[in-house]
Amino acid sequence: MTKPITNTPFIRPASSRVRCQARAETRTSVQQFQGPDAQDPDVRDPDARELDARDPDVRDRDARASKGNSDKATEQGFWKHNRKAGRKPAKPSAEAFSGKPARARRQPAARQRTQKRAQKRAQKRAGTLLQMPSRATSSAIDLRALTKRYGARTVVRSVSLKVASGSIYALVGANGAGKTTVMRMATGLAYPTAGQVRLLGQSPFDDARIKQHIGAVVEAPAAFYPYMSGRANLHLHARLLGKRSRAKGRLVAMLDRLELLTAADQKVATYSLGMRQRLGLAAALLGDPKVLMLDEPASGIDPLSVNLIYQVLKEAAADGCAVLLSTHHLDDVTDYCDVVGMLDAGSLVREVALAPLRHKYRAHVSHAAKAAEALTNWGGVSEVHKEASSVTFSSSERRKLGQVSFWLAKARVALYDLQPVRFDLKRELEDAREQAQLLKDDGLKQRKPHPPKTAEDLDDLLDLDDLDLDNPDLDNLELTLDTNGDSPV
Amino acid sequence: MTQLLRLEAQKLWHLTSLRFSLVLFIVFPLLWAYAPGIFNVYGFFVVSGFQVPGLVLRSSMEFLLPLLVAIASAELFGLEINYGTLRTILLRPVSRGQWLTAKALLCCFYPFVLVYMLLALSLLAGVFAGYGPFQGGTGVGASGLVGFGTMLPGDAFVELVRAYTIAACSLIPIGLLALLGSVLLMRAGAGALAALAALIVVRLLVVFPRLEPFLLTSQLDAYLRASQGVGPSLLYISIHALVFAIAAVLIFDRKDV
């Protein structure tokens, strides 16, 4: 589930696709489950990228729901549905926009307006007049073409990513790749030079109240007042969050879940690094957030604490929280995260949906071709690929694995062993960086074109390899060469 | 806002500069009260406990109190950077403007804490000379240290409180200037130094006589002026304070943290 990101000025989509072919056997392209509309990453619907990030089961369920239940169509879904079907979109009904059932629509308009005003007043009184994300906003975290420049230095280049509710997105990359800057912009601490941040459909720069629904740790170790106890620090955070989270039960529950209850009354100055990180996570989870953002949550702490932190993140995601984290711990990313985004020199060079890769298996067999044929014919597993002495396939249902040996035996193929395929994130990261560098070099070359002197130069420049010279239309084709502008032709 | 003010007030007692000031304020008045060479410098002897606070204020308003206020105000902001809590707090539903306004309010309040602490400790230091009626003045009123005859304890105390209150008011812009400096430079020490450097430069602007009445440094001795001279000084102090506070809030609102 890999795709190159082609939003940097250096990257040519065409050449990126050519290079991707080299590793097509080991990776499954994102386009495979996006349909023909999504073949070109540049023309793909931006919302389609979010679909990649989700678990296939959730994705399928959502797709079924959107197909079958047009009454519940959202504004975004409505337009997208029409666009994808290639139809001219008709004017959507008010119901489609409001998401209300038909009965509600039939109410007298004046009565509806009165109800709306009463609701608004009640919200205002409660101090929570906050435009919550409409059904149309399906991504809890939506970063659009974020760019950050410090003077002439660009540290983040047009990074766009979406994190759906209930999924964990990990940003990985070398030191200085721009992870922390992206996190700081995403949390509203640093202003992007260009681009937009949308958290639950709102910008954190416009209204601080959206942060009631956001938990974040952007310091490593998490920062607290050292002269106060862990419990007092959490009380302080609860007070700043408002009345809702001040419930002592939640505070104690968080301390307990993160194994800090015994040390809760000690001053934070006496805490170890791991304890501080856990306290940071407890503070972030205190307000029962819908969005969680963590910069290096497992930095410099022991494996047991790392495990605990990721378990808690997994639980938060299971509760519907969208989690965005940056980390260097690639193994943990493979084990716990749903999507990984790879940053290199400030650009998001690749996104990989990890959830489907966790269901991938490799069977060493006596005859790979026969085995592949047998498994394909059976249909109980998907994405069957033949290798030299083995076959790889995907299966989200563990019980079907037991039937693999039966079907192979039926095809008279011996099964030597069957193991899950572990995704090599480190290799993927190196590859992504290498590819980004190549594309960058290509881009630089493209930026400074040499005027063609020979016919071969012209051929290279125009990339005429795929040109059908027998096409009669070519007789009327006129080419103009302009080497003064940025574009050579 | 109330929560933020409470939080900031709690932090006040954890400021290193406040503890340092407390120690200094215990030692400093004692030095003045028992200094053997005071006659050689000022040509008089301390005859009342009410004269010690006057002497202390006159000597400390030159440099010590502005320095302590600048350091503490810069520390109020710099402390958050040192602890890393600046980001932690801003990740909560707290607007930057609100948060810095709470800090600015505390910067306005802090000089009063400082000068009243100094007044109390100076009065204590003068206990050897007694607090009865005395011949002379407190040194901070219209009559100076020589006075116009016998001064009653009540009058002396009122004169001291007035002088200390006006002195605290004139220190407010310095605190806010230090806050502005630390917001700009994102460092406590650098912010305090920037404020003091600015004060030194402003002090040099007395070479432009037309500017002098409006300068921040010209308001530092407002506590010595008679009632009619204090009004304009307080106005200039307020204008300076407002400008520095608004600038700090606006700059912080657009600052990356």
Interface residues (C-beta under 8 A of the other chain):
Chain A: R184 T187 G188 L189 A190 Y191 A208 R209 I210 K211 Q212 I214 A216 V218 E219 A222 A223 F224 Y225 P226 Y227 L236 H237 R239 L240 L241 G242 A283
Chain B: Q3 L7 K11 H14 Y83 G84 T85 R87 T88 I89 L90 L91 R92 P93 V94 S95 R96 Q98 R254 D256 V257
